[in-house]
Amino acid sequence: MIKTRVVVVDDSALVRSLLGEIINRQPDMACVGAAADPFIAREMIRSLDPDVITLDIEMPRMDGIDFLGKLMRLRPMPVVMVSTLTERGAEVTLKALELGAVDFVAKPKIGVADGLRQLGQDITDKIRSAARAKVQKLVTPPPGAPARAVVAGLGRLSTEKIVFIGASTGGTEATKEVLMGLPPDAPGVVITQHMPPGFTKSYAARLDSLARIRVAEARDGERILPGHAYLAPGGLHLSVERSGANYICRVQDGEPVNRHKPSVEVLFNSAARVVGPNALGIMLTGMGADGAKAMRAMRDAGAYNLCQDEASCVVFGMPREAIAAGAAHQVLPLGQIAPHLLERLRATAGMSTNRV
């Protein structure tokens, strides 16, 4: 068996030892090196040519974000960030994902040894996913590069329409791309992105600062309005329910579904059950199969579904499974999803089905 070769970069000797132990217990991977700072890591990467690196954020001599930016410009490779679960940690982790990191692990602030051991399966799953991920060279836009074109509004479309988005690995940037392509009068959007507690608030704020629609964490009982997007809070399931003439967010605790909380399956099943032909589903990059069966149920209930294509996915897992389930009407590159969604909305204006 060819093993995935991993270099661990962390200034904590304890964390380096624990991560190495977790990795080496797996039959399909090996920790081939451990570096205390990015300068040592740089030499290890040159000499060992690993398949994946895990990278701490706060380190001496050069922080992980600076190192990641240099790495993705000069020698792009799969990186899994190991970040502390703090508000600042969340913001910096999102920056790392923008720079090209494949995924991240939230390192506990206290009880690090027990916490990391409990996260062992999550860590190794993310390393496996990263090893298969597509990574691209980081390109800095030249000064004076043209801004993104303004998208024409939709006008008086039915407020019954709701857009449902599911995403996992690579999805933070993919979801951002879709939302930035929507006009201020777009239908309400509900999103499940696999994320742990403590990160979704910062992520929603980041999206809100970039998109033309308003973006926030979903609150239980909140009415779903056009021009707004609602993000499932980390560690809680998001679904949609009907309240009189309105659709509302239902945010609840519960058991993980497909090992995830929030789960795309939960959100998409509510789309099929409650919204039916007024739903538009989008499945973006991510590992695993969460949401695939429910997306097929959406299609069977009359929804219109789009899946991201393999070439533009960081990890072609969830879209592949949804396509295999017969859930997709169209399979598109990421950059074409928002424009196609708007075309579909304009083409079906006035065709809302009110299922009170």
JODA-V362488 format. One record per helix or strand of 3 or more residues. SS is the DSSP state (H for helix, E for strand). FROM is the first residue (numbers start at 1). TO is the last residue. If there is no record, write none. Layout:
ss = <SS/SS>
from = <FROM/FROM>
to = <TO/TO>
This chain:
ss = <E/H/E/H/E/H/E/H/E/H/H/E/H/E/H/E/E/E/E/H/E/H/E/H/H/E/H>
from = <4/13/29/38/52/64/78/87/103/112/120/162/171/188/200/214/228/237/246/264/279/292/304/310/318/330/334>
to = <9/24/35/48/56/74/84/99/107/118/132/167/180/193/210/217/231/243/252/278/283/300/308/312/324/332/347>
